[in-house]
C-alpha cells in the first residue's frame, strides 16, 4: 500500500492523499465576500448593516428599536477600523447633537469594581475600548455609552441612559 508522505504530524496521512485526489478544489473555493448592499438608509461594513436614526430615544428605547431588525442592536464597536467607519457615518449626518447612543452599557450601574460591568447589548465581547475618560474614575458616571462629537465620534462617553439621543443600529439583512 502506497502512503502519502507526512507533512505535519497533526494531520493524518489520508488527509493529504484525499486533498491530492480531489485536486485541491475545496481549498481553492473563495471565501464569501463581505455584504455589498444593505436596505435603503443603511450602510454596509463587513457582514453587517449600520443605520443612524435621528429621532432621539432613551438608550433602552433605542436598543429596542434596533432589535426590530434581523439580529439588530445598538452598534457594538469592536475595532478601531469599525470605530472609524461608524464615526464617518455619524459625522456625515449629525450636526446638532453632541452625543449619539452606541450599544455599550453597565447593567450593574457601577457596582462591578473598576467599571467592570460594562458590556455590549449585542453580547459581543468587550475587547476594544475607546473611552474619552475612564468611567471608573468619574464621580457621577452615566451607565450607557455614547459617541462624543468632541472626539470626532471616535471616543465613548458615559451618559445618563434616560436622555434622548440619536442612535446607530448594527444588524444583518
N, C-alpha and C positions, 0 to 999 in steps of 0.2 A: 504494500500500500504506500502510495506516494504522499508524503506530508508536506504541507506548505512550511516554508521557513518561518520561525517565530521572530517577530519583530519586537514584540513587547510581551513580557511575562504576564501582564494583567489581561491580555487579550487572548482568548482561546485560539488554537491554530486554525480551526474550521472557519472562524470569522474572516480571516484573511483570505482563505480559499473561496468562501462564499462571495466576498467582495469581488474577487477576480472573475468568478463565474458570471456574476451579474453585470460585469463590465463597469462596475463603479457607478452605474447610472443613478442609484439612490443618492450617492454622495454629491452628484452633480446637480441635483434639484436646487433651484433658487429658494432662498428664504422668502417668506411673504413680504411684500413691500409695505411700508407704512401707509396708513389711510391717506388718500389723496383728496377726498371730498367729505364735507360734513353738511348737515342741514343748513339752510339759509340762516344767516345771522350768527353762525358759529365758525370757528377756525380750527384747522387740523394741526396737531403736533403729535408725532409718533402715532400711536394707535388710539388716541383719544380726540374728542372734540371739546372745544372750550368756547364758552359764551359768556359775555359780560352783560349783566342785566342792570339797567339804570334805575329801575323802580326800587327805592330804598326799602329794605326789610331788616328786622332784627336778625341776629345771627341764626337763631333756631328756625325762624320762618324762611330765611334764605336757603338753609340746608334742606328743609322740607321741600321747597320749590325745586331745587336741583334734583331731588330724589324722584321727581316725576319723569325724569329722563332715564333711559336704559343705563343701569349701573352708575347713576349720577349722584354726585355730592358736591359740596363746595370744593373748590380746587385744592388738591394736595400738591405742594411744590416739592419735588423730590430731588432736584439737582439745580446747579447754577444755570445750566442751559435752559431748563424748563422755567426757572425764575425769570430769565431774560425774555423768553417768549411771552410769558404772562404779563410782564411789565410793559412790553411793547403793545400788547393787546389793550391794556388799560390806558396807557399814555395816549394812544391814538383816539380814544373816545372820551375819557373823563376830563372835564375841565373845572367843574365846580366843587368836587368832593376831594377832601384831603386823605380820606381813607376808603378802602374797598375790602369787604369781607373775603377771607380765604377759609379753608376748612379746618384750621388748627384751633383747638380749644382745650381748656383744662377743666374736665368734668369734676375734678376733686376740689375745685375752687381754691387752690393754694394749699391744701392740706398735705399734699405729697411734698416731702422736703426737697429743697434745691430746685423748685419748679419742675419736678419730675412727673407731674400729672398731665403734661401737655401731650395731645395725640391728635391724629387726623380723623375727621368724621368718617372718612372712607375706610378706616382701619389700616391704611398704608403705614409702614414702619417709618418712624421719625429718625432718619439718619442725617439728612441735610438740615442745617439750621442757618437762619439769616435774620436773627433778631437785631433790631435797631438798638435796643437796650435790653440787657438780660432781665427777664421778668422776675428772676429770683431776688434781685436787689432793689426792685421797685417797691416803695412803701404801700401804695394803694393800687395794685395792678387790676387790670380787667382780665377776664378769663376766656376771651375769644380773641383771635388774631386777625389783623387787617394788614393790607399793604399800605405803606405810607408814601404819600406824594413827595414829601421832603427828601426821600431817598430814591426818587425816580421809580417808585413802586417795586423796588428790588428787596427792601427790608421789611421785616414784620414788626408790628407794634401791638402790644396787648391793648384791648379796648373793652369797654362796657358792652356786654352781649345784647343789651336791650336797645342800644342805639340803632337807628335805622340807617343802613348804608347800602350803596350798590354792591354787587357781588359777582364773583366769577364761578361758574359751574364747569365741572370736568365730567365728561360722560362718554359712553360708547354709542355708536349708531347701529 
